[in-house]
């Protein structure tokens, strides 16, 4: 299968292209620098340039392009960069797809990155009673608007008949990823601490299950095109394949921050008796701290309904998969 990835050099993109290549697929990459091999094609979303030959014969498009959200404070310029980088790249790709496949009966499957930030966050007092699933509207906070507009940038491709599945991913955990690289030494030293009161639910998934979910959507998303007869992961969905629309990529048994803190400390053979008060977090991190101490209760209803099975459905299983050495 010929698959094109935008955003292939980041944490998720690198892991995905390696996995797809291992599965025997032909992986093409959109790159912002010079194309150094026959599988790389130049694009520059800021100037609206793209080598459209990248789409020749492509059956799946995966757009993960966009700078990380939580690595820096949300200054005004940072907010603007987070928006423009995501929306410009997605709009350019959508416009090119519409043009390239205008007269084609077999349109590609498009997997478009998004985030559980779509749903916003809530106070822990009181806790949100019912979880958000894919039917919930976008929040009106910064991350909600960002996710809404990011998904909306791919709409013209969907309107042209392309099946677009939105990957509303939670925090993806793996020993190779920045999150665990940052906090493992702290927890390993016995200094792990819950954030605020620790009651806030977290949207998490292991890289292992994230990759399995993406492969599941690819395999079952192409059934209706006759390219694949049945999927290879989990119980298969209907004969028409998985439907277009949003999919929450987060574990079905959400953990509180206190549970996450305890589970990670236990996995590393340590204790976690400390707490980082909300006031200190807000003083140090500003608005970004709100994302750490607020509640986000989200479940992957669409994936479960399509028959996907998580190898790590809870926090213990997620950390087991995330910390293992392959």
C-alpha distance (Angstrom), angle and dihedral (degrees) to the residues before:
residue distance angle dihedral
X1 . . .
X2 3.81 . .
X3 3.81 112.2 .
X4 3.81 128.7 -178.3
X5 3.81 119.2 -154.4
X6 3.79 126.8 -166.3
X7 3.79 112.4 -166.1
X8 3.79 94.1 28.6
X9 3.81 98.1 150.5
X10 3.81 99.6 64.8
X11 3.79 129.2 86.0
X12 3.80 95.8 -83.3
X13 3.80 96.7 33.3
X14 3.79 93.8 51.8
X15 3.80 93.2 48.4
X16 3.80 91.7 46.3
X17 3.80 97.5 49.5
X18 3.80 90.9 47.9
X19 3.80 90.9 50.1
X20 3.81 93.2 46.6
X21 3.80 91.4 49.3
X22 3.80 89.6 50.3
X23 3.81 87.9 52.9
X24 3.80 88.8 56.8
X25 3.81 99.4 -105.3
X26 3.80 124.6 141.1
X27 3.80 105.4 -117.2
X28 3.79 121.6 -159.2
X29 3.80 122.9 -170.2
X30 3.77 134.2 -150.9
X31 3.82 106.3 -144.1
X32 3.79 131.3 -174.9
X33 3.79 94.7 -147.1
X34 3.76 128.4 54.9
X35 3.80 117.2 -46.2
X36 3.81 104.6 -112.2
X37 3.80 99.4 -178.2
X38 3.79 140.8 26.2
X39 3.82 89.6 -98.5
X40 3.83 93.7 58.1
X41 3.80 125.7 82.2
X42 3.79 126.2 -174.0
X43 3.77 124.2 -120.4
X44 3.78 135.2 165.3
X45 3.82 111.3 -168.8
X46 3.80 93.2 -174.4
X47 3.81 90.6 63.3
X48 3.80 95.7 32.0
X49 3.80 95.2 -115.1
X50 3.79 124.7 141.9
X51 3.79 135.0 157.8
X52 3.80 98.4 -122.1
X53 3.81 91.2 -163.2
X54 3.79 85.6 79.8
X55 3.81 87.2 78.2
X56 3.81 97.0 53.0
X57 3.80 108.2 126.1
X58 3.81 93.2 -10.2
X59 3.81 116.2 155.9
X60 3.81 99.0 -178.6
X61 3.81 131.3 33.4
X62 3.80 119.7 -165.6
X63 3.80 117.4 -171.9
X64 3.80 114.3 -166.0
X65 3.81 96.4 148.3
X66 3.79 117.4 140.2
X67 3.82 139.0 91.3
X68 3.83 118.4 -93.0
X69 3.79 115.3 -87.1
X70 3.80 104.3 -147.3
X71 3.81 104.5 42.1
X72 3.82 96.4 86.8
X73 3.82 138.2 28.6
X74 3.79 115.3 -87.1
X75 3.76 100.7 -108.4
X76 3.80 117.1 167.6
X77 3.81 91.3 -99.7
X78 3.80 91.6 47.3
X79 3.80 91.8 52.0
X80 3.79 90.3 50.8
X81 3.81 91.5 49.6
X82 3.80 92.3 49.6
X83 3.81 89.8 53.2
X84 3.77 102.0 40.6
X85 3.80 95.9 43.6
X86 3.80 91.5 54.1
X87 3.77 100.0 38.9
X88 3.82 98.7 41.4
X89 3.80 92.8 50.3
X90 3.80 93.7 46.4
X91 3.81 93.7 46.6
X92 3.81 91.5 50.0
X93 3.78 92.2 48.7
X94 3.81 92.3 46.6
X95 3.80 93.0 49.9
X96 3.80 90.9 49.3
X97 3.80 92.9 47.8
X98 3.80 91.9 51.0
X99 3.81 90.9 51.1
X100 3.81 96.2 43.8
X101 3.79 96.3 47.3
X102 3.81 99.3 34.6
X103 3.81 93.0 113.6
X104 3.80 97.6 30.9
X105 3.79 122.1 108.4
X106 3.81 92.6 -160.4
X107 3.78 107.9 60.3
X108 3.80 122.6 -171.2
X109 3.78 126.0 -105.0
X110 3.81 111.2 -113.0
X111 3.81 122.8 -153.5
X112 3.79 107.9 -167.2
X113 3.79 122.7 -165.3
X114 3.78 118.3 -123.5
X115 3.80 133.7 145.8
X116 3.78 144.5 -124.3
X117 3.79 84.3 -110.8
X118 3.83 81.4 90.2
X119 3.82 88.0 83.6
X120 3.77 98.2 49.4
X121 3.79 123.7 -146.4
X122 3.79 136.2 -81.6
X123 3.77 138.7 -152.2
X124 3.80 119.0 -90.8
X125 3.81 90.2 -133.8
X126 2.92 98.7 97.9
X127 3.80 104.9 9.3
X128 3.79 117.8 -127.2
X129 3.82 106.0 -96.0
X130 3.81 101.5 -153.7
X131 3.80 127.3 39.1
X132 3.77 124.9 -118.2
X133 3.78 116.6 -113.9
X134 3.79 129.9 -176.8
X135 3.81 92.7 -76.3
X136 3.82 93.5 65.8
X137 3.82 117.1 107.1
X138 3.78 123.4 -114.5
X139 3.78 117.8 -86.6
X140 3.79 119.7 -115.8
X141 3.81 94.3 -129.1
X142 3.81 124.1 100.4
X143 3.81 97.1 -87.7
X144 3.79 92.6 43.0
X145 3.79 92.4 53.2
X146 3.80 91.0 43.5
X147 3.81 92.9 53.5
X148 3.81 91.9 43.2
X149 3.80 93.7 52.4
X150 3.82 92.5 41.4
X151 3.79 91.2 55.9
X152 3.79 90.8 42.2
X153 3.80 91.0 57.8
X154 3.82 88.9 68.0
X155 3.81 93.6 49.7
X156 3.79 96.6 98.3
X157 3.80 89.2 59.9
X158 3.80 89.8 51.1
X159 3.81 90.1 48.2
X160 3.81 89.2 54.9
X161 3.81 92.0 57.9
X162 3.80 101.3 -91.6
X163 3.81 113.3 138.9
X164 3.82 104.9 -123.8
X165 3.81 121.0 -168.5
X166 3.80 116.4 -171.0
X167 3.80 116.7 -142.9
X168 3.81 104.6 -146.5
X169 3.78 95.2 -171.6
X170 3.76 127.2 -169.9
X171 3.80 122.6 -152.8
X172 3.80 106.5 -45.7
X173 3.80 112.6 -143.3
X174 3.79 128.5 -156.2
X175 3.78 135.1 138.2
X176 3.83 87.7 -113.5
X177 3.81 93.0 53.7
X178 3.79 127.6 93.6
X179 3.82 96.5 -115.8
X180 3.79 97.0 60.0
X181 3.80 92.1 35.2
X182 3.79 87.8 57.9
X183 3.79 100.0 45.4
X184 3.81 103.4 30.7
X185 3.83 94.2 79.0
X186 3.81 90.1 49.5
X187 3.79 93.1 49.9
X188 3.79 91.0 40.6
X189 3.80 88.7 58.1
X190 3.80 90.4 53.4
X191 3.82 92.6 -108.0
X192 3.79 98.7 112.7
X193 3.80 112.3 136.6
X194 3.76 137.4 -173.8
X195 3.79 115.1 -118.4
X196 3.79 116.4 -117.4
X197 3.80 112.1 -36.3
X198 3.82 90.5 -21.5
X199 3.81 94.2 -130.5
X200 3.81 95.3 111.1
X201 3.81 115.9 111.0
X202 3.81 117.1 -126.5
X203 3.80 129.9 -147.3
X204 3.79 105.3 -131.9
X205 3.80 139.8 159.6
X206 3.79 133.5 169.9
X207 3.80 118.3 -114.2
X208 3.81 86.1 -121.4
X209 3.81 92.6 60.6
X210 3.80 93.0 37.9
X211 3.80 90.0 58.3
X212 3.80 91.1 45.2
X213 3.81 90.6 51.4
X214 3.81 92.5 50.6
X215 3.81 91.2 48.7
X216 3.80 89.1 48.0
X217 3.80 91.4 54.3
X218 3.80 91.6 46.9
X219 3.79 94.2 48.9
X220 3.77 96.4 44.4
X221 3.77 95.2 34.5
X222 3.79 90.4 63.5
X223 3.81 97.2 48.6
X224 3.79 93.1 95.1
X225 3.82 90.2 54.9
X226 3.79 90.6 58.0
X227 3.81 91.7 -121.4
X228 3.81 93.8 114.8
X229 3.79 125.9 28.7
X230 3.79 97.2 -159.1
X231 3.77 139.4 -8.2
X232 3.77 127.8 -98.0
X233 3.80 101.3 -145.5
X234 3.78 126.4 64.4
X235 3.80 126.3 -25.0
X236 3.78 112.0 -31.0
X237 3.81 121.6 -110.1
X238 3.76 126.2 -134.3
X239 3.80 122.1 -43.8
X240 3.81 89.8 -102.3
X241 3.80 91.0 60.7
X242 3.78 129.2 -125.3
X243 3.81 114.0 -33.8
X244 3.79 125.3 -116.1
X245 3.78 117.6 -100.0
X246 3.81 139.1 72.1
X247 3.79 126.5 -24.0
X248 3.80 123.0 -170.4
X249 3.80 109.6 -136.9
X250 3.78 99.4 -159.9
X251 3.80 133.9 105.9
X252 3.82 118.0 -80.2
X253 3.82 93.1 -131.3
X254 3.83 104.4 54.8
X255 3.79 117.7 -152.1
X256 3.77 127.9 -142.5
X257 3.77 117.8 -123.4
X258 3.81 89.1 -108.4
X259 3.82 90.4 53.6
X260 3.79 91.3 47.3
X261 3.80 91.0 49.2
X262 3.80 92.8 49.7
X263 3.81 93.6 44.4
X264 3.81 94.1 50.2
X265 3.79 92.7 46.6
X266 3.81 90.4 49.3
X267 3.82 91.9 48.0
X268 3.81 88.5 54.5
X269 3.80 93.7 45.2
X270 3.79 94.7 -110.7
X271 3.81 140.6 110.7
X272 3.79 126.1 -115.1
X273 3.79 111.1 -155.4
X274 3.80 99.7 143.9
X275 3.80 131.1 95.7
X276 3.80 131.6 -157.1
X277 3.83 106.5 -143.8
X278 3.78 116.5 -129.9
X279 3.82 92.0 -124.1
X280 3.80 92.3 58.5
X281 3.80 91.7 46.7
X282 3.81 91.8 50.6
X283 3.80 91.4 48.2
X284 3.79 92.3 50.5
X285 3.80 100.7 37.9
X286 3.79 106.2 23.3
X287 3.80 116.2 -158.6
X288 3.79 91.5 -5.2
X289 3.81 88.3 68.5
X290 3.80 89.7 66.1
X291 3.80 88.9 68.2
X292 3.81 90.0 55.4
X293 3.80 99.9 48.7
X294 3.82 101.4 33.1
X295 3.79 125.0 90.4
X296 3.81 122.8 -106.0
X297 3.80 113.4 179.9
X298 3.82 108.8 -175.8
X299 3.81 131.9 155.3
X300 3.85 131.6 -166.9
X301 3.79 97.6 -121.6
X302 3.82 96.2 154.3
X303 3.81 94.7 51.9
X304 3.79 92.3 46.8
X305 3.80 92.1 48.4
X306 3.80 89.6 53.3
X307 3.80 90.5 54.3
X308 3.80 102.5 -102.0
X309 3.81 114.2 154.0
X310 3.81 121.6 -155.2
X311 3.80 118.5 -136.8
X312 3.81 87.4 -155.6
X313 3.82 106.7 32.9
X314 3.82 95.3 162.6
X315 3.79 136.7 38.8
X316 3.81 95.4 -93.2
X317 3.79 92.1 52.4
X318 3.80 92.2 43.1
X319 3.80 93.0 53.8
X320 3.80 91.5 44.0
X321 3.80 89.2 57.5
X322 3.80 94.4 39.9
X323 3.81 95.6 51.0
X324 3.77 99.7 41.4
X325 3.78 122.1 108.7
X326 3.80 111.8 -126.3
